[in-house]
C-alpha cells in the first residue's frame, strides 16, 4: 500500500511573504516515504520557517524629546531586544521623530498628495517628499512599534505631524477609505507621569492610546498591543529605578514582540 506524498509550493502572502501550500501528489511507494524523505521534508519546513522569520521587518518610531533620559525610548529599546530574539535575522528600521523634518500640511502638500505626479509643480513634489519616504518605510514593515510620551492626555505634536504625513489617500488608504496596511502588527508604548491603567483615577483621560488605535485601525492595522507605562514620575522622584520600573512591563513587552 502506498503513502500519499505532500509537496510544498509557495504563493505570495498578504505582505509579499512566501506562504506554503501543501499539495497532495499521487500515492508513492512505501519506500519513498521512509525516514530519509521525512528528514528532507522536515529540513525544508524548518528552512522555510527561517526564511519567513528572516524576512520580518520592524519599524521602531521614537518620539520623546528627552532623548537618552526618555523612559519611552528605553522601553522601546527593550522591546526591540525581545523582537530580535523572536525574529532572528529580521530587519530593523529606526525612525527618530526628533531628527526628522516633519512639515505641517499646507496648500502645496495638498496639491502634491491629491494630484497626479505629471501635474505636480516642483513645490508640490518637494512638499510631499518626506511623506513619500515615510509611507514607503511604513508599508515595508511587518510590525510597527511606537514609543511615545503622553502630553496633556494626548500625543506629542510631532507624532501628530508624522501621522498627517503617513495617512495618504491612494497610498496607505484607498479612495474608499479602506486601510491598505492589513496584516501588519503594531505596538504602542505609552509613557506617562501618572497612571492611566484600568481602574486608575485618570483612566478616562487617556485619549492618546485611543487615538493611536483609531488611526492604526483606519490604516488597516487592527492587531495593536498597547503597553501603558504609567507613573514614570516615580523614577524622576527617586522612588524607583528604571530597572525596577521596566521589570514590571517586561512580560508585556516580550508578548507584544512575538509573532
Beta strands, then each sheet from edge to edge (+ up, - down):
strand 1: 3-12
strand 2: 18-28
strand 3: 57-62
strand 4: 91-96
strand 5: 143-151
strand 6: 154-155
strand 7: 185-191
strand 8: 223-229
sheet 1: 1+ 2-
sheet 2: 4+ 3+ 5+ 6-
sheet 3: 4+ 3+ 5+ 7+ 8+
end
